[in-house]
Amino acid sequence: MHELIKESEVEKAVQTIFADYNGGKHIDNIDIYNRPDQAEIQTILQNLIRVVYPGHFRDRTHKIYNPKNSFAILIEDTFYHLHKQVAIALDYCKLRGTMTSEDRKIESYRICKEFFAKIPQVREFLETDLHAAYDGDPAAGCLDEIILAYPGLMATTIYRIAHELYLLHVPVLPRLMTEYAHSKTGIDIHPGATIGKYFFIDHGTGIVIGETAVIGKNVKIYQGVTLGALSTRGGQRLSGKKRHPTILDNVTIYAGASILGGETVIGENAIIGGNTFITSSIQANTRVSIKNPEMDFRTASNHYKKLEVKPGDEWFYVI
């Protein structure tokens, strides 16, 4: 097979692609060392998770028996690498060209100081999320099992880290973090969303929470839920506008529900049934479910029995 490949033809293919690099497209820009590094961000994120949950995720880099010394090195090393990536990000997207290199270093250092000062608050919120998961899931064997094995808590952890950087107006990096969580857990939480304490994601696969969504305290969400926008046809003209719903305290949203629109508010203590589609506000203490579903039971003789659900019956899909 290799004998059939002619060097001249390979060289022609190379030159054709090189010529296309000069076509004036945005994707032509070859500037690898002045762009955020995805692999570096993932390493930083993994180290921040170790900082948040000391003792649960082993650091194989530093072989030091004194835990305080070990974590001091880990935190300092993470600060250093995050500082570098934030400085690069500040020269990115809409901020490109507005800051000198020295200005970016100074601003990056300020941002990292503020971010690391927020870690105790992040841990405070995550402690409530952990207990919400344990209290809300009878399948949970212990708290450590949730930290080590539950994708919902991992996605929430990464979101809470990324959210603090988002609040500090760091471009790109928060989204790289939450998209890493998305790839690992199947849960897509935009870092701009606002989420209160005692947040519990059960199962989690397929959940989407948009940038301007606001979620109160003690909210429980099952797999396949979308908190999305009614329409994005306006494109960049919609940037900065409230496009996603508000979920108030003590709401439960069952699997497959879609709640859409920036003006949509789900009132306190509401229960949203599985596979519902909501585009207008729901009052507090309301139960919402799909009306009168029917099921057909067919046999080999083609006779079938229809099962009709009576009005008032509650249908919630829970695993």
NUPA-293737 format. One record per residue (C-alpha): residue number from 1; x, y, z. Coordinates in Angstrom, 1 decimal. Layout:
! residues N
vexdren:xx:yy:zz
NUM:X:Y:Z
...
This chain:
! residues 319
vexdren:xx:yy:zz
1:0.0:0.0:0.0
2:2.8:2.4:1.0
3:4.5:1.8:-2.3
4:1.5:3.2:-4.1
5:1.8:6.6:-2.4
6:3.8:9.0:-4.6
7:5.8:11.7:-2.7
8:4.9:14.3:-5.4
9:1.2:13.7:-4.9
10:1.5:14.0:-1.1
11:3.5:17.2:-1.5
12:0.8:18.6:-3.8
13:-1.8:17.9:-1.2
14:0.3:19.6:1.4
15:0.8:22.7:-0.8
16:-2.9:22.8:-1.6
17:-3.8:22.9:2.1
18:-1.0:25.5:2.8
19:-2.4:27.7:0.1
20:-5.9:27.5:1.7
21:-4.4:28.7:5.0
22:-3.9:32.1:3.3
23:-7.6:32.5:2.3
24:-8.5:35.2:4.8
25:-10.7:33.0:6.9
26:-10.8:33.4:10.7
27:-9.8:29.7:11.1
28:-6.6:30.4:9.1
29:-5.0:32.2:12.1
30:-2.0:30.1:13.3
31:-1.3:31.4:16.8
32:-1.1:28.4:19.0
33:0.9:29.8:21.9
34:-1.3:32.9:22.3
35:-4.6:31.0:22.6
36:-6.0:29.3:25.7
37:-4.8:25.7:25.9
38:-7.6:23.2:26.4
39:-5.3:20.5:27.9
40:-3.8:23.0:30.3
41:-7.3:24.2:31.4
42:-8.3:20.6:32.0
43:-5.3:20.1:34.2
44:-6.0:23.3:36.1
45:-9.6:22.2:36.6
46:-8.6:18.8:37.9
47:-6.2:20.4:40.4
48:-9.0:22.8:41.5
49:-11.2:19.8:42.1
50:-8.5:18.3:44.3
51:-8.4:21.6:46.2
52:-12.1:21.6:46.6
53:-12.3:18.0:47.7
54:-9.0:17.4:49.6
55:-8.4:13.7:50.1
56:-10.9:12.4:47.5
57:-8.9:12.8:44.3
58:-5.3:11.8:44.6
59:-2.5:14.0:43.4
60:0.2:11.8:42.0
61:2.6:14.7:41.2
62:3.7:15.7:44.7
63:5.0:12.9:47.0
64:4.9:14.8:50.3
65:3.6:13.3:53.5
66:2.6:16.5:55.2
67:-0.8:17.3:53.7
68:-0.6:21.0:54.3
69:2.7:21.3:52.5
70:1.3:19.1:49.7
71:-1.7:21.3:49.2
72:0.3:24.5:49.5
73:2.4:23.4:46.6
74:-0.8:22.3:44.6
75:-2.5:25.6:45.2
76:0.5:27.7:44.3
77:1.1:25.6:41.2
78:-2.5:25.9:40.1
79:-2.4:29.7:40.8
80:0.7:30.1:38.6
81:-0.8:28.2:35.6
82:-4.2:29.8:35.9
83:-2.6:33.2:36.0
84:-0.9:32.4:32.7
85:-4.1:31.2:31.0
86:-6.2:34.1:32.2
87:-3.6:36.5:30.8
88:-3.8:34.8:27.5
89:-7.7:34.8:27.6
90:-7.7:38.6:28.3
91:-6.2:39.1:24.9
92:-9.0:37.1:23.3
93:-12.3:37.7:21.7
94:-13.8:41.2:22.4
95:-10.9:42.3:24.5
96:-8.2:41.7:21.9
97:-6.0:44.7:21.3
98:-7.4:46.8:24.2
99:-4.8:45.8:26.8
100:-1.0:45.8:26.8
101:0.9:42.6:27.7
102:1.8:44.1:31.1
103:-1.8:45.3:31.7
104:-3.0:41.7:31.1
105:-0.5:40.3:33.6
106:-1.5:42.7:36.3
107:-5.3:42.2:35.6
108:-4.8:38.4:35.5
109:-3.0:38.4:38.9
110:-5.9:40.5:40.4
111:-8.5:38.1:38.9
112:-6.7:35.0:40.3
113:-6.4:36.5:43.7
114:-10.1:37.2:43.8
115:-10.9:33.8:42.4
116:-8.9:31.9:45.0
117:-10.5:34.0:47.7
118:-13.8:32.6:46.5
119:-12.8:29.0:46.9
120:-14.2:28.7:50.5
121:-17.6:30.0:49.3
122:-17.5:27.5:46.4
123:-16.9:24.7:48.9
124:-19.7:26.0:51.1
125:-22.2:25.7:48.2
126:-20.9:22.3:47.2
127:-21.3:21.0:50.8
128:-25.0:21.8:50.5
129:-25.2:20.2:47.0
130:-23.6:17.1:48.5
131:-26.2:16.8:51.2
132:-29.0:17.6:48.8
133:-27.9:14.6:46.7
134:-27.7:12.3:49.7
135:-31.0:13.4:51.1
136:-32.7:13.2:47.8
137:-31.5:9.9:46.5
138:-32.3:6.7:48.3
139:-29.8:4.9:46.1
140:-26.9:6.8:47.6
141:-24.8:4.6:49.9
142:-22.8:7.3:51.5
143:-21.5:10.9:51.0
144:-18.1:9.8:49.6
145:-19.9:7.7:47.0
146:-21.6:10.8:45.7
147:-18.3:12.8:45.5
148:-16.5:10.0:43.7
149:-19.2:8.6:41.4
150:-22.1:11.0:40.8
151:-21.9:12.9:37.5
152:-24.4:15.4:38.7
153:-22.2:16.6:41.6
154:-19.1:16.6:39.3
155:-20.9:18.8:36.7
156:-22.1:21.1:39.5
157:-18.6:21.3:41.0
158:-17.1:22.3:37.6
159:-19.9:24.8:37.0
160:-19.4:26.4:40.4
161:-15.7:26.8:39.7
162:-16.3:28.2:36.2
163:-19.1:30.5:37.4
164:-16.7:32.4:39.6
165:-14.4:33.0:36.7
166:-17.4:34.0:34.6
167:-18.4:36.6:37.2
168:-14.8:38.0:37.0
169:-15.3:38.5:33.3
170:-12.7:36.0:32.2
171:-13.3:35.2:28.5
172:-13.4:31.6:27.1
173:-11.9:29.7:30.1
174:-15.2:29.2:32.0
175:-16.8:27.8:28.9
176:-13.9:25.5:28.3
177:-14.4:24.2:31.8
178:-18.1:23.5:31.6
179:-17.7:22.0:28.1
180:-15.2:19.6:29.6
181:-17.8:18.7:32.2
182:-20.3:18.3:29.4
183:-18.1:15.9:27.6
184:-17.5:13.8:30.8
185:-21.0:13.8:32.3
186:-23.5:14.6:29.5
187:-24.6:17.6:31.5
188:-24.4:21.0:29.9
189:-24.5:23.9:32.3
190:-23.5:27.3:31.0
191:-21.1:29.1:33.4
192:-23.3:32.2:33.4
193:-26.3:30.4:34.9
194:-27.1:31.4:38.5
195:-27.7:28.4:40.8
196:-28.5:28.5:44.5
197:-27.6:26.2:47.4
198:-28.8:22.6:47.8
199:-28.9:21.9:44.1
200:-29.3:18.3:43.1
201:-29.1:16.7:39.7
202:-30.3:13.1:39.6
203:-28.8:10.9:36.9
204:-28.2:14.0:34.8
205:-27.6:12.8:31.2
206:-29.0:15.3:28.7
207:-29.6:18.2:31.0
208:-29.1:21.6:29.5
209:-29.1:24.8:31.5
210:-28.7:28.1:29.6
211:-26.6:31.1:30.3
212:-29.3:33.4:31.8
213:-31.2:30.7:33.7
214:-31.7:31.5:37.4
215:-32.2:28.6:39.8
216:-33.2:29.1:43.5
217:-32.4:27.0:46.6
218:-33.3:23.3:47.1
219:-34.1:22.6:43.4
220:-34.0:19.0:42.1
221:-33.6:18.2:38.4
222:-33.8:14.8:36.6
223:-32.2:13.7:33.4
224:-33.1:15.2:30.0
225:-34.4:18.5:31.4
226:-33.9:21.6:29.3
227:-33.9:25.1:30.7
228:-33.6:26.9:27.4
229:-34.5:29.9:25.2
230:-37.6:30.1:23.2
231:-35.7:31.2:20.1
232:-32.1:32.1:19.2
233:-32.8:33.4:15.7
234:-31.8:36.9:16.9
235:-28.2:35.7:17.2
236:-25.8:38.2:18.8
237:-28.6:40.8:19.1
238:-29.9:38.7:22.0
239:-26.5:38.7:23.8
240:-26.9:39.9:27.4
241:-30.7:39.6:27.4
242:-32.6:37.3:29.7
243:-33.4:34.3:27.5
244:-33.7:31.4:29.9
245:-36.3:30.6:32.7
246:-36.2:31.4:36.4
247:-36.8:28.5:38.8
248:-37.7:29.5:42.3
249:-37.0:27.6:45.6
250:-38.0:24.0:46.3
251:-38.9:23.1:42.7
252:-38.7:19.5:41.3
253:-38.4:19.0:37.6
254:-38.8:15.5:36.3
255:-37.2:13.8:33.3
256:-37.5:15.2:29.8
257:-39.3:18.4:30.8
258:-38.5:21.5:28.7
259:-38.9:24.9:30.3
260:-38.2:27.8:27.9
261:-38.1:31.6:27.8
262:-36.6:34.4:29.7
263:-40.0:35.6:31.1
264:-41.0:32.1:32.3
265:-40.9:31.7:36.1
266:-41.6:28.5:37.9
267:-43.0:29.3:41.3
268:-41.9:28.0:44.7
269:-42.7:24.4:45.6
270:-43.9:23.6:42.0
271:-43.6:20.1:40.7
272:-43.0:19.8:36.9
273:-43.9:16.4:35.5
274:-41.9:14.4:33.0
275:-41.9:15.3:29.3
276:-43.9:18.5:29.8
277:-43.3:21.5:27.6
278:-43.6:24.9:29.3
279:-43.3:28.3:27.8
280:-45.2:30.4:30.3
281:-45.0:31.0:34.1
282:-46.3:28.5:36.6
283:-47.7:29.6:40.0
284:-46.2:28.5:43.3
285:-47.4:25.1:44.8
286:-48.6:23.9:41.4
287:-48.2:20.3:40.0
288:-47.9:20.2:36.2
289:-48.3:16.9:34.3
290:-49.3:15.7:30.8
291:-53.0:15.2:30.5
292:-54.7:11.8:29.9
293:-51.9:9.8:28.3
294:-53.0:6.5:26.6
295:-51.1:3.2:26.3
296:-52.0:0.3:23.8
297:-51.3:-3.3:24.8
298:-51.3:-5.6:21.7
299:-51.2:-9.4:21.6
300:-50.3:-11.9:18.9
301:-53.9:-12.1:17.8
302:-53.9:-8.3:17.2
303:-56.4:-7.7:19.9
304:-55.4:-4.8:22.1
305:-56.4:-3.1:25.3
306:-56.4:0.6:25.7
307:-55.4:2.0:29.1
308:-56.6:5.6:29.7
309:-55.3:7.6:32.6
310:-58.1:9.3:34.6
311:-58.0:13.1:35.0
312:-56.2:14.0:38.2
313:-53.9:11.0:38.0
314:-50.2:12.1:38.4
315:-47.7:10.9:35.9
316:-44.1:11.5:36.8
317:-41.2:9.6:35.2
318:-38.6:8.7:37.8
319:-35.8:6.2:37.7
